[in-house]
């Protein structure tokens, strides 16, 4: 996703990376073009922050990269409705692995030999069955695309960026594997 986004975003883009993007494989030429997860931040800040950036810089492409848990914490219905009402077309990329991986990783780090680490489906970390997040943005007249095959990602991302540059908010629901 990071490679594809870097190839298509252009120099004017502002990327909010709550989770998922690898900035080490991306090129940012402006000091105000990349915002990473704050140390004291919490889940759900990425999409609202992206809306604020779009309000401040309406002519720039604004992208929010979030995990599925972070997306749910962002109150997505309110975010997409606000984007529609205020005409703030942003691109939201949801890295959907159907798990709160931060909870999963933290539990394994603190209790590496505990009961939770010994099971495949760690209690209280599953987000399965995963919602069709692309439908949430569609409820506010946005473009929603679900990407299940990595080969489909470049064209889906091109389509989403074109929609955003044309004034329509968009969301890519990128189904991916759990990162260990």
N, C-alpha and C positions, 0 to 999 in steps of 0.2 A: 504494500500500500504506500509506504513512504517513497519508494523509487518512482512509482506511478504519479503520485501527487507532486513530487518534485519536478518531474518532466512536464507537467501540465499546468502548474499553478501560476507561472509567470513571476516577474520580479516585484509586482505590486501586492502580492498576497500577504495576508496576516494569518498566521496559523496558531491556534490555541491547542496545545497538546496536553489534554488531561490524561490520556493513556493511548498507547498504540503506535504513534509515529516515532520513528527513529531519526532524530535530528542529525545524527552523524552521517547519514547518507543523503541529507538534503542541503541545498544551498540557499542561504539567506543573505541578501546583499544590503539590507536596510536594518538599522538598529531596532526599528519598531515592527519587525515582521515575524517574530517568534516568541511565544509565551509558553513556558513549561509549567508543570505542576508546582505550586508553591509549597514550601516545606510545611507551613502551618495551615495549608488549605485542606478542604474536605471534598468529598464526593459531590459532584454536580455543579461545579463552578464554571466549567468550560463553555457550555452553550450560552448561558446568560452573559458571560464575559465577551463572547463572540458577538452577541447582539449589541452590547455596548460599543464594541469596536466598530461595528458596521454603522452605528448611529454617528460615531465620531468621524468615520472615514467612508462615506457612502459610495465613493467611486472605486474602492478597493475590494478585491476578492477576499472574503473572510471565511476561514475554515475552522470548524471545531472538531477535533479528533478525540473521541471519548470511548470508553468501554461501555458495555451494555449496562452494568450496574451504575456507573456514573451517569449515563443517559437517564436512567429511571429516577435517580436522585435529583436531576435537574428540573423536575416537573415539566416534562416535555410538552404536554398539551398547552400549558400556559406559555412556554417559550415559543412554540410554533404559532400560536394565536397572536402573540405579541409581534412576532416577525411579520405576520400577514397584516395586522392592523396598522403597523407603523412602516410598512413596506421596507423591511430590512432583510433582503434576500441573503442568507448565508448558506454555506454547505456544511452539513453535519455528517461526519463519517463515524458510524457506530461499529466498533470492533466487537462483534458478537460471538463470544465463546460459550455462552449460556452458563457462566459461572462467575461468582465474585472471586476472582483470582487473587485479589489483594488479601482477602480473608483466608483463602486457602494457603497461600504462600506464607503468610504471617503465622498461621497455626502450625504449619510444618516447621518453620524456623524456630519457634519457641518450644514446640513439643515434637522433636524429630522422631522419637520412638513411641509416641503416644498412640492411643486408639484411633484418633482422627487421621493421623498420617498413614496408618496401615490400611485404610480403605480407599477404594477408587472414588466413591461418591461421598465426599466429606460433608458431614451434617452442616446445615445452615449456610452452605456456600453455593448450592445449585440454583440456577435461575431457569431451570428447565421445567416445563416446556417454554421455550423462548418465544416471546411475542413477535409478531410481524411489525417491527418498528417502522418499516417504510409506510405502513398504513397510518401511523400517527401524524406524519407530516402531510399526508394526503388529505386528512380531515381539515386542514387549514390551507387547502389549495396549493400545496407544495408537490414537488416531484419526489416520489419515493421509489427506490430501486433496491431490490434484494440481490446480492451477489453471493452465489454459492460456489462457483467455479472460478479459480484465480485467473483463468484465461479471459474471463468476461470483464475483469476489473478495469483495464485501460479504457475500453469503450464506454462502460458505465460511468466512469469518472469524467470522461470527456463530455458525456451527455449531461451529467449533473453540473459541471462547471459552466457549460453553455447555458443551462437553465438559470443558474444564479447570475451570470453576467447579463442575462436577458430580463432579470427582475423577479425571478421566481425562486423561492427557497427550495432547497433540495436536501435529501437524506439518502446516504448509501448505508444499507444494513449489510455489512460484510461479515458473513458467517465464517468463522475461523476456528482453528484448533486451540486448545488450552495451552498457554505458554507455561513451561515448568520453571 
